[in-house]
Protein backbone atom coordinates (compact mmCIF):
# COMPACT_ATOMS: atom_id res chain seq x y z
CA UNK A 1 0.00 0.00 0.00
CA UNK A 2 2.79 2.44 0.87
CA UNK A 3 4.56 1.86 -2.43
CA UNK A 4 1.33 2.63 -4.29
CA UNK A 5 0.93 5.91 -2.41
CA UNK A 6 4.57 6.80 -3.06
CA UNK A 7 4.26 6.10 -6.80
CA UNK A 8 0.99 8.05 -7.01
CA UNK A 9 2.56 11.01 -5.20
CA UNK A 10 5.63 10.89 -7.41
CA UNK A 11 3.46 10.81 -10.55
CA UNK A 12 1.39 13.74 -9.28
CA UNK A 13 4.53 15.81 -8.60
CA UNK A 14 5.90 15.07 -12.08
CA UNK A 15 2.57 15.94 -13.70
CA UNK A 16 2.48 19.18 -11.71
CA UNK A 17 5.95 20.06 -12.99
CA UNK A 18 4.89 19.33 -16.58
CA UNK A 19 1.78 21.46 -16.13
CA UNK A 20 3.72 24.37 -14.63
CA UNK A 21 6.42 24.13 -17.30
CA UNK A 22 3.86 24.43 -20.09
CA UNK A 23 2.39 27.63 -18.68
CA UNK A 24 2.89 30.83 -20.69
CA UNK A 25 4.87 32.43 -17.84
CA UNK A 26 8.26 30.73 -17.76
CA UNK A 27 8.72 31.37 -14.03
CA UNK A 28 5.97 28.93 -13.04
CA UNK A 29 8.03 26.03 -14.37
CA UNK A 30 11.00 27.08 -12.26
CA UNK A 31 9.12 26.99 -8.94
CA UNK A 32 9.68 23.31 -8.14
CA UNK A 33 13.37 23.23 -9.18
CA UNK A 34 14.02 26.29 -7.03
CA UNK A 35 12.22 24.72 -4.06
CA UNK A 36 14.26 21.51 -4.44
CA UNK A 37 17.52 23.42 -4.74
CA UNK A 38 16.75 25.52 -1.65
CA UNK A 39 15.79 22.37 0.24
CA UNK A 40 19.17 20.80 -0.61
CA UNK A 41 20.92 24.07 0.17
CA UNK A 42 19.34 24.13 3.64
CA UNK A 43 19.25 20.43 4.60
CA UNK A 44 22.83 19.49 3.75
CA UNK A 45 24.49 22.29 5.78
CA UNK A 46 22.15 21.60 8.72
CA UNK A 47 23.51 18.06 8.83
CA UNK A 48 27.11 19.22 8.75
CA UNK A 49 28.39 18.73 12.26
CA UNK A 50 32.06 19.63 12.23
CA UNK A 51 34.24 16.84 13.53
CA UNK A 52 36.25 17.58 16.64
CA UNK A 53 39.47 16.71 14.83
CA UNK A 54 38.84 19.35 12.17
CA UNK A 55 37.59 19.33 8.63
CA UNK A 56 39.41 16.92 6.34
CA UNK A 57 39.00 15.91 2.70
CA UNK A 58 36.72 12.96 3.55
CA UNK A 59 34.33 15.34 5.34
CA UNK A 60 34.21 17.67 2.33
CA UNK A 61 33.70 14.82 -0.16
CA UNK A 62 30.87 13.26 1.89
CA UNK A 63 28.94 16.50 2.07
CA UNK A 64 29.56 17.35 -1.56
CA UNK A 65 28.16 13.97 -2.58
CA UNK A 66 25.18 14.50 -0.26
CA UNK A 67 24.52 17.89 -1.87
CA UNK A 68 24.64 16.35 -5.35
CA UNK A 69 22.31 13.51 -4.33
CA UNK A 70 19.84 15.95 -2.79
CA UNK A 71 19.86 17.89 -6.08
CA UNK A 72 18.85 14.93 -8.26
CA UNK A 73 15.18 16.05 -8.13
CA UNK A 74 16.31 19.57 -9.10
CA UNK A 75 18.08 18.18 -12.16
CA UNK A 76 15.06 16.06 -13.10
CA UNK A 77 12.67 19.02 -12.72
CA UNK A 78 14.97 21.23 -14.79
CA UNK A 79 15.10 18.56 -17.52
CA UNK A 80 11.29 18.39 -17.55
CA UNK A 81 11.17 22.19 -17.68
CA UNK A 82 13.52 22.45 -20.66
CA UNK A 83 11.83 19.62 -22.58
CA UNK A 84 8.38 21.15 -22.05
CA UNK A 85 9.57 24.64 -23.01
CA UNK A 86 11.31 23.28 -26.11
CA UNK A 87 8.27 21.31 -27.29
CA UNK A 88 5.98 24.24 -26.54
CA UNK A 89 7.86 26.46 -28.99
CA UNK A 90 7.39 24.00 -31.89
MARGU-84493 format. One record per residue: residue in three letters; residue number from 1; z, x, y of N, C-alpha, C in turn. Coordinates in Angstrom, 3 decimals. Example, Ala and Ser with C-alpha at 12.3 -4.5 7.8 and 13.67 -1.06 7.14 Angstrom:
2
{'ala', 1, {7.800, 13.190, -5.690}, {7.800, 12.300, -4.500}, {7.800, 13.200, -3.300}},
{'ser', 2, {7.080, 12.850, -2.250}, {7.140, 13.670, -1.060}, {7.870, 12.900, 0.030}},
//
This chain:
90
{'unk', 1, {0.000, 0.829, -1.197}, {0.000, 0.000, 0.000}, {0.000, 0.869, 1.256}},
{'unk', 2, {0.794, 1.927, 1.259}, {0.872, 2.791, 2.442}, {-0.453, 3.479, 2.730}},
{'unk', 3, {-1.149, 3.888, 1.681}, {-2.426, 4.565, 1.864}, {-3.441, 3.606, 2.470}},
{'unk', 4, {-3.397, 2.338, 2.071}, {-4.291, 1.333, 2.635}, {-4.022, 1.153, 4.128}},
{'unk', 5, {-2.777, 1.070, 4.497}, {-2.406, 0.925, 5.909}, {-2.846, 2.163, 6.698}},
{'unk', 6, {-2.647, 3.335, 6.130}, {-3.058, 4.566, 6.795}, {-4.569, 4.609, 7.014}},
{'unk', 7, {-5.341, 4.255, 5.994}, {-6.804, 4.263, 6.101}, {-7.273, 3.216, 7.111}},
{'unk', 8, {-6.654, 2.041, 7.103}, {-7.014, 0.991, 8.054}, {-6.705, 1.431, 9.488}},
{'unk', 9, {-5.566, 2.068, 9.681}, {-5.197, 2.560, 11.011}, {-6.141, 3.666, 11.467}},
{'unk', 10, {-6.482, 4.558, 10.576}, {-7.412, 5.634, 10.888}, {-8.788, 5.081, 11.257}},
{'unk', 11, {-9.262, 4.096, 10.513}, {-10.551, 3.464, 10.812}, {-10.511, 2.755, 12.165}},
{'unk', 12, {-9.409, 2.091, 12.461}, {-9.276, 1.392, 13.741}, {-9.289, 2.379, 14.909}},
{'unk', 13, {-8.629, 3.514, 14.749}, {-8.602, 4.525, 15.810}, {-9.995, 5.105, 16.026}},
{'unk', 14, {-10.720, 5.367, 14.955}, {-12.081, 5.903, 15.075}, {-13.002, 4.876, 15.723}},
{'unk', 15, {-12.891, 3.620, 15.323}, {-13.702, 2.572, 15.939}, {-13.372, 2.406, 17.417}},
{'unk', 16, {-12.104, 2.539, 17.768}, {-11.715, 2.478, 19.177}, {-12.346, 3.622, 19.963}},
{'unk', 17, {-12.363, 4.820, 19.390}, {-12.985, 5.953, 20.055}, {-14.487, 5.728, 20.232}},
{'unk', 18, {-15.142, 5.188, 19.218}, {-16.578, 4.893, 19.327}, {-16.812, 3.858, 20.428}},
{'unk', 19, {-16.002, 2.820, 20.441}, {-16.132, 1.779, 21.462}, {-15.941, 2.350, 22.867}},
{'unk', 20, {-14.899, 3.141, 23.054}, {-14.633, 3.721, 24.373}, {-15.721, 4.712, 24.782}},
{'unk', 21, {-16.268, 5.436, 23.828}, {-17.303, 6.424, 24.135}, {-18.610, 5.772, 24.554}},
{'unk', 22, {-18.853, 4.566, 24.095}, {-20.094, 3.863, 24.431}, {-20.006, 3.093, 25.742}},
{'unk', 23, {-18.835, 3.073, 26.354}, {-18.682, 2.386, 27.632}, {-19.517, 3.080, 28.695}},
{'unk', 24, {-19.881, 2.336, 29.732}, {-20.685, 2.885, 30.830}, {-19.952, 4.020, 31.548}},
{'unk', 25, {-18.650, 3.837, 31.774}, {-17.842, 4.866, 32.429}, {-17.517, 5.960, 31.412}},
{'unk', 26, {-17.944, 7.175, 31.695}, {-17.762, 8.265, 30.727}, {-16.300, 8.649, 30.528}},
{'unk', 27, {-15.433, 8.333, 31.463}, {-14.025, 8.725, 31.367}, {-13.274, 7.965, 30.296}},
{'unk', 28, {-13.712, 6.744, 29.985}, {-13.038, 5.973, 28.929}, {-13.093, 6.693, 27.586}},
{'unk', 29, {-14.204, 7.318, 27.302}, {-14.365, 8.031, 26.034}, {-13.543, 9.294, 25.937}},
{'unk', 30, {-13.066, 9.778, 27.083}, {-12.259, 10.997, 27.083}, {-10.756, 10.732, 27.004}},
{'unk', 31, {-10.371, 9.461, 27.005}, {-8.941, 9.116, 26.994}, {-8.255, 9.620, 25.727}},
{'unk', 32, {-8.800, 9.305, 24.570}, {-8.138, 9.684, 23.312}, {-8.154, 11.197, 23.080}},
{'unk', 33, {-9.256, 11.911, 23.368}, {-9.179, 13.370, 23.227}, {-8.139, 14.006, 24.151}},
{'unk', 34, {-8.026, 13.484, 25.359}, {-7.025, 14.022, 26.288}, {-5.617, 13.748, 25.783}},
{'unk', 35, {-5.378, 12.559, 25.264}, {-4.055, 12.224, 24.720}, {-3.715, 13.149, 23.552}},
{'unk', 36, {-4.679, 13.373, 22.659}, {-4.443, 14.258, 21.505}, {-4.176, 15.686, 21.946}},
{'unk', 37, {-4.941, 16.157, 22.938}, {-4.735, 17.520, 23.422}, {-3.355, 17.661, 24.070}},
{'unk', 38, {-2.976, 16.693, 24.890}, {-1.653, 16.749, 25.525}, {-0.538, 16.679, 24.485}},
{'unk', 39, {-0.733, 15.869, 23.455}, {0.245, 15.788, 22.372}, {0.427, 17.161, 21.726}},
{'unk', 40, {-0.684, 17.827, 21.412}, {-0.609, 19.165, 20.802}, {0.004, 20.155, 21.786}},
{'unk', 41, {-0.323, 20.004, 23.043}, {0.175, 20.923, 24.068}, {1.679, 20.772, 24.282}},
{'unk', 42, {2.205, 19.585, 23.972}, {3.641, 19.339, 24.132}, {4.399, 19.619, 22.837}},
{'unk', 43, {3.882, 19.154, 21.700}, {4.603, 19.248, 20.429}, {4.745, 20.687, 19.947}},
{'unk', 44, {3.683, 21.463, 20.015}, {3.749, 22.832, 19.491}, {4.765, 23.681, 20.263}},
{'unk', 45, {4.747, 23.698, 21.598}, {5.782, 24.493, 22.287}, {7.201, 23.985, 22.065}},
{'unk', 46, {7.370, 22.674, 21.864}, {8.717, 22.154, 21.605}, {9.273, 22.657, 20.286}},
{'unk', 47, {8.394, 22.994, 19.355}, {8.827, 23.511, 18.056}, {8.930, 25.026, 18.034}},
{'unk', 48, {8.722, 25.646, 19.159}, {8.749, 27.112, 19.224}, {10.166, 27.584, 19.561}},
{'unk', 49, {10.937, 27.833, 18.552}, {12.264, 28.392, 18.733}, {12.120, 29.902, 18.585}},
{'unk', 50, {12.406, 30.604, 19.646}, {12.226, 32.058, 19.631}, {13.188, 32.693, 18.629}},
{'unk', 51, {12.659, 33.553, 17.796}, {13.532, 34.238, 16.836}, {14.490, 35.188, 17.558}},
{'unk', 52, {15.642, 35.385, 16.952}, {16.643, 36.247, 17.580}, {16.193, 37.711, 17.629}},
{'unk', 53, {15.287, 38.081, 16.736}, {14.825, 39.471, 16.709}, {13.686, 39.726, 17.691}},
{'unk', 54, {13.263, 38.685, 18.398}, {12.174, 38.844, 19.352}, {10.891, 38.230, 18.825}},
{'unk', 55, {9.907, 38.185, 19.689}, {8.627, 37.587, 19.331}, {7.719, 38.678, 18.772}},
{'unk', 56, {7.241, 38.444, 17.548}, {6.344, 39.405, 16.923}, {4.979, 38.749, 16.688}},
{'unk', 57, {4.063, 39.487, 16.119}, {2.704, 39.003, 15.906}, {2.672, 37.819, 14.939}},
{'unk', 58, {3.510, 37.830, 13.923}, {3.555, 36.723, 12.961}, {3.936, 35.423, 13.666}},
{'unk', 59, {4.894, 35.490, 14.568}, {5.342, 34.329, 15.339}, {4.188, 33.758, 16.174}},
{'unk', 60, {3.448, 34.633, 16.822}, {2.331, 34.206, 17.668}, {1.225, 33.586, 16.818}},
{'unk', 61, {0.902, 34.205, 15.689}, {-0.162, 33.699, 14.817}, {0.210, 32.323, 14.253}},
{'unk', 62, {1.447, 32.151, 13.808}, {1.888, 30.868, 13.255}, {1.722, 29.747, 14.270}},
{'unk', 63, {2.129, 29.992, 15.492}, {2.071, 28.942, 16.496}, {0.656, 28.720, 17.022}},
{'unk', 64, {-0.155, 29.740, 16.990}, {-1.561, 29.560, 17.353}, {-2.265, 28.707, 16.308}},
{'unk', 65, {-2.001, 28.965, 15.045}, {-2.579, 28.160, 13.970}, {-2.079, 26.718, 14.062}},
{'unk', 66, {-0.802, 26.532, 14.350}, {-0.259, 25.180, 14.500}, {-0.948, 24.446, 15.644}},
{'unk', 67, {-1.192, 25.134, 16.751}, {-1.872, 24.523, 17.888}, {-3.290, 24.118, 17.515}},
{'unk', 68, {-3.979, 24.961, 16.776}, {-5.352, 24.645, 16.346}, {-5.350, 23.448, 15.393}},
{'unk', 69, {-4.413, 23.415, 14.457}, {-4.331, 22.308, 13.505}, {-4.019, 21.000, 14.224}},
{'unk', 70, {-3.120, 21.041, 15.199}, {-2.790, 19.838, 15.950}, {-3.955, 19.376, 16.819}},
{'unk', 71, {-4.924, 20.243, 17.083}, {-6.076, 19.862, 17.888}, {-7.286, 19.441, 17.058}},
{'unk', 72, {-7.154, 19.346, 15.761}, {-8.264, 18.850, 14.934}, {-8.666, 17.429, 15.343}},
{'unk', 73, {-7.716, 16.510, 15.573}, {-8.133, 15.181, 16.054}, {-8.846, 15.251, 17.408}},
{'unk', 74, {-8.431, 16.149, 18.270}, {-9.096, 16.311, 19.566}, {-10.556, 16.702, 19.363}},
{'unk', 75, {-10.794, 17.633, 18.459}, {-12.156, 18.083, 18.179}, {-12.979, 16.945, 17.584}},
{'unk', 76, {-12.392, 16.188, 16.678}, {-13.105, 15.060, 16.062}, {-13.431, 13.998, 17.114}},
{'unk', 77, {-12.470, 13.663, 17.971}, {-12.723, 12.666, 19.017}, {-13.773, 13.143, 20.014}},
{'unk', 78, {-13.769, 14.436, 20.323}, {-14.791, 14.968, 21.234}, {-16.166, 14.918, 20.571}},
{'unk', 79, {-16.239, 15.187, 19.271}, {-17.519, 15.102, 18.560}, {-18.039, 13.663, 18.579}},
{'unk', 80, {-17.159, 12.702, 18.330}, {-17.551, 11.294, 18.388}, {-18.034, 10.950, 19.792}},
{'unk', 81, {-17.324, 11.436, 20.793}, {-17.683, 11.173, 22.188}, {-19.086, 11.692, 22.497}},
{'unk', 82, {-19.363, 12.940, 22.138}, {-20.663, 13.524, 22.454}, {-21.791, 12.862, 21.663}},
{'unk', 83, {-21.547, 12.509, 20.416}, {-22.577, 11.834, 19.624}, {-22.874, 10.450, 20.218}},
{'unk', 84, {-21.847, 9.721, 20.580}, {-22.047, 8.385, 21.150}, {-22.734, 8.450, 22.507}},
{'unk', 85, {-22.378, 9.430, 23.320}, {-23.009, 9.571, 24.641}, {-24.457, 9.999, 24.497}},
{'unk', 86, {-24.740, 10.840, 23.507}, {-26.105, 11.312, 23.282}, {-26.994, 10.177, 22.793}},
{'unk', 87, {-26.498, 9.379, 21.850}, {-27.291, 8.269, 21.309}, {-27.418, 7.134, 22.318}},
{'unk', 88, {-26.477, 7.026, 23.244}, {-26.536, 5.982, 24.244}, {-27.670, 6.229, 25.222}},
{'unk', 89, {-27.953, 7.501, 25.514}, {-28.991, 7.856, 26.460}, {-30.390, 7.646, 25.921}},
{'unk', 90, {-30.551, 7.557, 24.610}, {-31.893, 7.391, 24.004}, {-32.339, 5.962, 24.013}},
//
